[in-house]
Amino acid sequence: MLRRSMRPGPGPATGSKPMLYQMHELGRAWMAPMTYWAEACAKMFGQQGGWMSSLPGAAQTAAGCELLYRIGKDYEKPEFGIHSIDIDGTVYPVIEREMARKPFCRLLRFKRYADDAGNLSDLKGQPPVLVVAPLSGHHATLLRDTVRTLLRDHKVYITDWVDARMVPLEEGAFSLDDYIEYVQDFIRQIGADTLHVVSVCQPTVPVLAAISLMAARGETTPRSMVMMGGPIDTRENPTKVNDLATHEPLSWFEDNLIQHVPPNYPGHGRRVYPGFLQHGGFVAMNPERHFQSHWDFYMHLVKGDLDDAAAHRRFYDEYNAVLDMPAEYYLQTVRIVFQDHLLPRGEWDVRGERVDPSKIHRTALLTIEGELDDISGQGQTRAAHTLCTGIAEADREHLTVNGAGHYGIFSGRRWRTQVYPQVRDFIRKHAGKETPAA
């Protein structure tokens, strides 16, 4: 296949290009002893009932050591940790199952179980939802709250993207075109006839492309697609993220951000946009906020506010866990989505097929934006309505969430109380609706 023939470039560069990945790994190794020491000291001085915790300044020492430990430690991919779900007062166990595995992605299902025959029948009758998670730095576990909430009324699947540094070079390259094919394969495997697709942020573009191409071929397409905070047309209210992509040529991104995976990982030699560089960009967007958050964490520990300290740990355990993105996919996304705007201009070809959202007729559309979103500005997601002219007006809806930022539309209180009820009702409305055959 063409996908297999697309091979990454040669091994690690030996020229003048800075080997940032290797330097980063060297820094990690140098910091490791200090990190372990800080962890041990935090436990010794913070142990309740221990003699060291009664020494003068023990609370400050324990807090400072834990803060140092958390700044220097490695953050592995978190677990989803969804083991049960409460539905109307009844607790149902949940098992995470791998339904399909590809080199760069796993398709997971969170399967609910019930002993009562009536309850089991209700669960089986609920509509299936495929959550397409972003491949943009953080792991799919960032959507834990999204999945947990959807499980109340749906059978939930999610794309779990694999860290590119863990994919051997022999598996070939991974591009935006491959991403679209992955989404199409997962839709077919689950069954498009009853499926609803929810895409969060970055995947709104490849999901729209995937369903458009399926519609153009005459394939059955999902019942509905819910698009949340995505860059369908980044010419609308561009943000700082959009400005960076347009103010620098594509060669700048390749020269300054693309690195080779070092030898201590399975993906040795693969060209990637490293997670540590992405994380630095995340922090640089709001450095004062992160500094204040860490200072507050220190003070919570000193004062014994354990609940607030635990909340800080949970947030940064997720926020600091990042993955490497394949270079081909990242550079293609920058060019197609942020620089050339090929989707809204109607000039995007995927493996020789033109992406034409107007071909979609069977699939209903709901777009969701946050009023204060500083990653995907207002209007960027709503632009999908302008492109999907084949969808009947009655099957298209839009929601702007007042006071919500980017993460607030799919996680947290606003998601659970304001956004989800409308998503649930939209899916329910189109789950039982008669739709024309493909």
N, C-alpha and C positions, 0 to 999 in steps of 0.2 A: 504493500500500500504506500501511497505518497507519504503518509504520516511517518512510516518507518524509514523512508529514504531521507527524510529531513534530519540530518545529523548535526549536532552542535559543532562549533569550531574546534580548532586544535586545543591541546592541553594548556596549562597555565602559561601566561605570557612571561617572557624573559626580558622584554624591552624596558622602556622607561616608565611604563604605566605603573602607578603605585599598586603594590600587592596588598590592598587594604584587608582582604579577608585573612591572609596569613598573619598580618600584624595584629588583627583582632584576636585571632586564636592564640597568638603569643601572649597578648595582654591578659586573656582569660586564664591561661596557665600560670602567669605570674601572680595574678590576683587570688588564685585558688587557696593557697595557704592562709592568706589574710582573711578570706571569707570564712573558711572553716574555723579559724580562731575566733572571729567575731561571733559566729553562731554559738560556739561553746561558751564564750563569756556571757552572752545574752542569757543562756540557760542557767549558768551558774549564779549570776547575780539576780536573776529574776525568779528563781525557784522558790515558790512559797514554802515557808518553813525551814528552808536551808539557812545555815549560819551566815553564808555570804550575803544573802538578801537583807540581813539586819545591819550590815555595815553602813556607815555614813556615805551617802551618795550612790548607794546600790541601785536605786530606781533609775537615776540618770545614766549610770554606766550601762545597765541592762538595756535601756531604751536606745542609747547611742550605738551599742554594739549590734542590736537587732536592725537598726536602720542601716548601718554599714553592711551588714550581712545581706540585706534585701537589695541594696544597691549593687553589690558585687556578685550575687549569685546568678546561676543560670536558671532560666525559666523554661521548663519543658512544657510540651503541649498538655493542657489540662484535660481532665475527663469531663464528659457531659454530666455524669453523676445524676441522671434522671432514673430513679429506681421505682418510683410510684407516682401516681397522679390522683388527686382528689376531685371527683366529679359528683357534685350535689351531695356531699357528705359521705360518699362511698369511695374507699381507697382501692385503686386498682394497681397491681404490680406492673412494672414496665421493664421489658428486656430490650437491650440494644442489640440489633442483629445486622450483620453485614450481608446485604443482598447482592452486591456486585463489586468486583474489584478490577480497577484499571491501573496502569502504571502510575498515574498522577492523581487518582481520585478513588474513593470508596463510596458506594451508595449504602447508606445506613437506614434502617427502619427502627422506630421505637414502637415495639409491639406491646399492646395492652392485653392483659389477661383478666378473665372473670370466671368465678365458679357458678354463678347463677345463670341459668339458660336465658332468661329474659334480658339480663344485662349484657350477656355475650352477644345476643342477637342485635341489641342496640348498637354495640360497638362495631359489629361487622357491617351494619347498614350506614355507617357514617362515611362521608366522602374522603377519598385519599388526597393528600396534599404533598407536593414535592417542594421543599424549601431549597432553593439554590443559593448556597452561601457564597460570599465573596472570596475570590482568590486575590487578595490585595493586602497581604501582610499578616493579619491575624488569622487564627485558626477558626474553623467552623463553630467551635465551642462558644465563640462570642455571641452566637444566636441561641444560647441555652434557654434564655427566658422566652424567646420566640417559640421554640419547640415545645417547651413545657406548657405554655398557654394554649397553643394549637391542639395539644393532645386532649384537651377537654372535649372537643367536638369533632376530631378528625383522626384519620390514620395518617401518620406523619413519616415522611422520608426526608433525608437531607444529604446533600453532597458534602463529603468530608475530604477536602483537598489535601494531598500529600506534600510535605515539605520537599522541595526540589532537590535539596542536598542529600536526601535519603533515597533518591531514585538513581540507580546505576546508569552510567552513560550509554550502555548498550540498549536501553529502552528507547533511545532516540529523543528528538526534540519535542517540545509541546508549545503549540501556538494558539492564538485566539481561535483559529479555524478548528483546531482539535477540541478546544473548550466547547464550541458549538456542537460538534459531533458527539461529545460526551453527553451533553444535555439531551440531545435527540435520542440517543441510545437509552438513557434512563427513562425518558418519557415513554418510549415504546415498551420497555420492560415492565414498567408499572401498569401501563394501559392508558392510552390517551383518552379513551372514550368517556371515562368518569373522573379524570384527573384534574386537579387545580394546581397551578404553579405559582409559588410565591418567590420573588427574587428581591434581594436586599442589596441596594447600592450598586456596586460594579456589575453584577451579573444581569442587571436589567437589559443591558445592551446585547450580550450574547443570547439571552433567553428570547428577546424579541426577534433576533435574527434566526434563531433555531426554529421558532414556531412559524415565522414568515416563510422560511424555506420549506417546511413541512406542508404548509398550506398551498404553496405554489406547486408542489409535486402532487397534490391531491390526497395527501395523507390525512388521517384523522388527527385533529389537533385537540389540546386540552379544553375542558369546559370553560375555564377562566384563567386569567393571569393577573396577579397582584404585583404591582411594581412599586417599590418603596425607596425613595431617596436615591435615584439613580441618574447617571449622566447621559440620558438619551440625547439631549442637545445642549452641549456645554457653552453654546453661544448665548444662552439665556442666563442673565445674572451671574456671570462668571465669578468664581471664588478664588482665593489665593492658590488653591490646588490647581485650578484651571489656568490661572495666569502663569504659573511656573511652566506648565506644559507648553504654552504657546510662545513664551518669551525666549525659549532656548531651542535650537535646532535638535533634531533627533540624534545627530552625532554627539551632542553634548551629553545626552543621557547614556549613550553607549560608552563613551569614553570615561565618564565620571562615576557611573553607578553600577555598571556591569562588572562582575568579578568571577573568578573561577573558584569552584569549591575545592578546598584544600584536601590533602590525602587522608585525613582522619575521618572522612565520611564516605558512605557508599557511593555518593554521586561525584566522587573525585574527578575534577576536570570539567564538570558541567558549568556552562555559563549561566549565571543567576544574578538577580537583583537581591543582594543579601538582606536577611531580616534585620540585622543590626543597623544597617543604613536606613531602612524604612522606619525602624523604631526611633532613630535619631530625628527623622523628619517629623514623626508624630509629636515628639516632645518639643521640638523647636516651634511648633505652631502655637503652643501655649506654655512657655517655660515658667512663667510666674505661677500659673495654676498648679503645675506639678511641684514646684518648690514649696508652695504653701501647703499642698497636700501632704508632703513628706514632713514638713515641720509640725503640722497638726498631728500626724501619726506619732511623732516623737513625744509630743505633749500628752497625747492620749495614754501612751504607755507610762509616762511619768506619773500621771494622775490616777492611773488604774482604770481608765475608761476602756474596758476590754471589748465591749461590743463595737465601739467606733473603730478601735484598732483592728478588730477582726474584719470589719467591712473594708478597711483600707487594704488588708492583705488579699481579700477575695478579688477586689477590683484589679489590683496590680499583678496578681498572679495570672490574670487573663490578659491584661493590657500589655504586659512585658513579654508575653509568650508570642513570638513572631516566627514566621516561616520564610524561606527563600522562594522567590518566584522565578520560574524559567525565563531566561532572557528573551527568547523569541516571543513568548506570550506578552511580556511586559512591554517590549518595544513596539510590537504590533498594536497593542492597546493604546499606547501614547499617540501613535501616528493616526490610527483610524478614528479613535473616539475623541481625543482632545486637540489634535492639530488639524486634521483634514476634515473632520465632521462628516465622514462619508455616509453614515446612516441617515441623518436628517436631510442631507443633500441628495439622497437617492442614488449614490454612486458606489455603493459597497458591494463587491463581488466576493463570494466565499467559494473557493475551489471551482470557479467558473460560473457560479450561479448568482444572479442578482438578488440582493435582499430587498424585498418589496413588502412592507407591512400592510399595504392596502389589500394584499391577497388574503388576509385573515378575515374570515366571516363567522366561523363557528364559535370562536373564543371570546368571551366577555373580558372587559378590561377595567381594572380599578388602579388608579395611580394615587400615591400617597406622598406628601411632602411635609417637611417640618418648617414652621415659620422662621425659625432661627438657624436653619441648617447652614453651616459654614463649610461644608464639603461639596454638597450638591445644591446649588442655589435654587430658589423658587422658580418654577417654570421649566427646569431641565427635565424633570420626570413627566410633567404634564404634557410635554411636547409629544409624547407617544400618541395622544389623541389626534394630533394633527396628521400623524403618519398612518394611523390605523383607520382609514376612511371606509374600509369595507365592513367594519363592525357597526351594527345598528346603534343609533343614538341611545336607545333604551338600554343597551347593554354596556354602556360606558359611564363610569363614574370617577369623580376626583374628590380627594379629601386633603385639606390643608390643616395641619394640627397646630393650633395656636400655642405659642410658648414652647414648642418642642424643638430641640436641636436635632442633629443627625441621628444620634443613638436613641433619642427619646421616642422615635416613631416605631422602633421594633424591640425596645427593651425598657423595663422599668414601669413606673406607675402609669404614665400616660399611655404607653402601649397597652397595658392590661385593661385600663378603664375607659379609654377614649377610642383607641385605634382598633383593638381586637374585636370589640362588639360589631363594628362596621365591617371588618374583614369577614367575620363569621357569618353575618347576615348576607353579605354579598355572595359568598361561596354557597350558602344554603339556597339562596334565590336561584342560582344557576345550576346547582347540582341536580335539581329535579325538573329543570326546564327542558322541553323538547327542542332539540336543535337540528338544523338541516344536516344531512349526511355530507361527508367530504366529497 
